[in-house]
Amino acid sequence: QVQLVESGGGLVQAGGFLRLSCTASVDIVGPAVMHWYRQAPGKQRELVASIASGGGIFYGNSVKGRFTISRDNAKSTVVYLQMNSLKPEDTGVYYCKAVVRGVHEYWGQGTQVTVSS
């Protein structure tokens, strides 16, 4: 069973930065499509960023130019989300998801990010 564990969340002031990590229990980060989602209180979960096995990257409009998704080239079990210039509207629970072979989906338990104004 694949397990994903997010870490790196916390409380930060607006304009600050955080780096989230998603660590998989097995080596799937390379072949999988990895996603970061977030969910704010009372809102639907939204896709923040994705990175495909071939290197293709997607960012949601609200985070373009501020967030960067990347894989750890040395550790094929870790994917990161570098979040800069954070805004209060970035507050929420951030989840990591892995999609393997386009069929199997695995979610982490989430990590809380709170941005104060």
Phi, psi and chi 1 to 4 in degrees:
 res  aa     phi    psi   chi1   chi2   chi3   chi4
   1 GLN       -  130.9 -178.3   68.9   13.8      -
   2 VAL   -82.8  134.0  175.7      -      -      -
   3 GLN  -122.1  139.9  -67.2 -175.9  -33.4      -
   4 LEU  -119.3  134.6  -58.8  175.9      -      -
   5 VAL  -127.3  120.0  177.9      -      -      -
   6 GLU   -90.9  150.1  -59.4   94.5  -23.5      -
   7 SER  -152.8  166.8   60.6      -      -      -
   8 GLY   103.6   -4.9      -      -      -      -
   9 GLY   -70.6  171.7      -      -      -      -
  10 GLY   164.6 -167.1      -      -      -      -
  11 LEU  -103.6  129.9  172.8   63.7      -      -
  12 VAL  -143.7  151.8   64.4      -      -      -
  13 GLN   -79.4  154.8  -72.2 -171.2  -30.0      -
  14 ALA   -54.9  138.0      -      -      -      -
  15 GLY    92.6  -11.9      -      -      -      -
  16 GLY   -83.3 -170.0      -      -      -      -
  17 PHE  -142.0  157.7   63.6   90.9      -      -
  18 LEU  -144.9  153.8  -72.5  171.6      -      -
  19 ARG  -122.6  119.5 -171.6  176.2   80.4  157.8
  20 LEU   -93.2  146.5  -54.7 -176.9      -      -
  21 SER  -122.5  144.7  -61.3      -      -      -
  22 CYS  -126.3  117.4  171.0      -      -      -
  23 THR  -112.1  124.9  -57.6      -      -      -
  24 ALA   -93.0  150.7      -      -      -      -
  25 SER   -77.8  -17.4   57.9      -      -      -
  26 VAL  -134.8  168.5  -64.9      -      -      -
  27 ASP   -79.7   81.8 -178.7    6.4      -      -
  28 ILE  -120.2   -8.6   64.0  167.7      -      -
  29 VAL   -61.7  -35.6  170.7      -      -      -
  30 GLY   -65.3  -55.9      -      -      -      -
  31 PRO   -81.1  -15.4   25.7  -33.1      -      -
  32 ALA   -89.5  161.6      -      -      -      -
  33 VAL   -90.3  123.9  179.6      -      -      -
  34 MET  -106.6  136.2  -58.6  -60.5  -62.5      -
  35 HIS  -127.2  149.6  -54.1  -84.8      -      -
  36 TRP  -116.1  127.5  -77.6   99.4      -      -
  37 TYR  -117.1  163.7  -76.6   79.0      -      -
  38 ARG  -142.1  154.4   68.8 -176.0  178.5 -166.7
  39 GLN  -137.5  118.1 -172.4  165.1   21.0      -
  40 ALA   -89.4  156.2      -      -      -      -
  41 PRO   -55.1  128.9  -25.6   34.7      -      -
  42 GLY    76.7    5.0      -      -      -      -
  43 LYS  -121.0  162.2  -66.2 -171.2  176.6 -178.8
  44 GLN   -74.3  155.5  -71.8 -171.5  -32.6      -
  45 ARG   -67.6  135.0 -164.9  170.7  -67.2 -170.3
  46 GLU  -125.1  147.8   66.1  168.4  -30.0      -
  47 LEU   -77.3  128.3  178.1   60.9      -      -
  48 VAL   -98.6  -49.2  174.0      -      -      -
  49 ALA  -160.0  152.8      -      -      -      -
  50 SER  -139.7  151.6  -55.4      -      -      -
  51 ILE  -137.9  126.5 -175.6  165.9      -      -
  52 ALA   -90.6  164.3      -      -      -      -
  53 SER   -61.8  -30.0   56.4      -      -      -
  54 GLY   -82.9   -2.7      -      -      -      -
  55 GLY   103.8   -8.0      -      -      -      -
  56 GLY   -63.1  141.2      -      -      -      -
  57 ILE  -129.5  141.7  -69.8  176.6      -      -
  58 PHE  -127.6  142.5  164.2   84.8      -      -
  59 TYR  -129.8  141.6  -66.3  104.2      -      -
  60 GLY   -67.1  152.1      -      -      -      -
  61 ASN   -58.4  -35.3  -73.2  -26.3      -      -
  62 SER   -72.7  -12.7   61.0      -      -      -
  63 VAL  -119.2   -3.2  -54.6      -      -      -
  64 LYS   -57.4  134.5  -79.4 -179.6 -178.0  175.8
  65 GLY    85.2  -10.6      -      -      -      -
  66 ARG  -117.5  -34.0  -60.1 -172.2  -62.6  121.4
  67 PHE  -108.0  149.3  -70.0   11.9      -      -
  68 THR  -135.6  126.1  -56.9      -      -      -
  69 ILE  -100.4  142.1 -172.1  170.6      -      -
  70 SER  -157.3  159.4   63.3      -      -      -
  71 ARG  -100.7  154.1  -71.2 -167.4 -177.6   89.2
  72 ASP   -83.1  113.9 -170.6  -43.2      -      -
  73 ASN   -66.7  -24.0  -69.9  -31.6      -      -
  74 ALA   -88.1  -30.1      -      -      -      -
  75 LYS  -118.9  107.3  -55.8  174.0 -173.9  176.4
  76 SER   -79.9   17.7   55.8      -      -      -
  77 THR  -114.8    7.8   57.6      -      -      -
  78 VAL  -128.7  136.7 -176.6      -      -      -
  79 VAL  -128.7  145.1   64.1      -      -      -
  80 TYR  -117.0  158.7  -58.6  105.9      -      -
  81 LEU  -133.3  105.6 -174.8   68.6      -      -
  82 GLN   -86.0  122.9  178.0   69.1   40.2      -
  83 MET  -118.9  113.2  -53.8 -172.3  -64.1      -
  84 ASN  -112.9  164.9  -61.8  -31.0      -      -
  85 SER    48.1   49.1  -57.7      -      -      -
  86 LEU   -64.6  145.9  -77.7  162.8      -      -
  87 LYS  -120.8  157.5  -56.1  174.8 -178.7  179.4
  88 PRO   -56.0  -31.8  -28.5   36.2      -      -
  89 GLU   -72.5   -6.0   51.2  -96.4   42.8      -
  90 ASP   -82.6   -5.6  -66.6  -40.9      -      -
  91 THR   -61.9  136.7  -66.1      -      -      -
  92 GLY   162.5 -178.1      -      -      -      -
  93 VAL   -93.5  127.7  179.4      -      -      -
  94 TYR  -102.4  128.7  -77.3   69.6      -      -
  95 TYR  -118.1  146.2  -61.8   91.3      -      -
  96 CYS  -104.8  140.2  176.2      -      -      -
  97 LYS  -135.1  139.2 -176.6  175.1   85.9  168.5
  98 ALA  -116.4  134.2      -      -      -      -
  99 VAL  -119.5  117.1 -179.1      -      -      -
 100 VAL  -108.2  128.6 -179.2      -      -      -
 101 ARG    56.2   25.3  -60.7 -169.5 -168.7   95.7
 102 GLY    70.1    6.7      -      -      -      -
 103 VAL  -126.4  -50.0  176.2      -      -      -
 104 HIS   -88.2  125.7  -55.2  -72.9      -      -
 105 GLU  -115.6  138.1  -64.8 -172.5   -4.1      -
 106 TYR  -134.4  136.2  -54.5   94.4      -      -
 107 TRP  -118.2  149.5  -72.3   88.2      -      -
 108 GLY   -87.6  179.2      -      -      -      -
 109 GLN   -88.4  -11.5   82.8  -68.6  -14.8      -
 110 GLY    96.2  154.8      -      -      -      -
 111 THR  -136.5  136.7 -175.1      -      -      -
 112 GLN   -82.0  132.8  175.8   70.9   45.4      -
 113 VAL  -120.5  125.3  170.9      -      -      -
 114 THR  -125.5  124.0  -57.0      -      -      -
 115 VAL  -113.3  117.5 -176.0      -      -      -
 116 SER   -91.2  148.2   63.5      -      -      -
 117 SER   -88.5      -   56.7      -      -      -
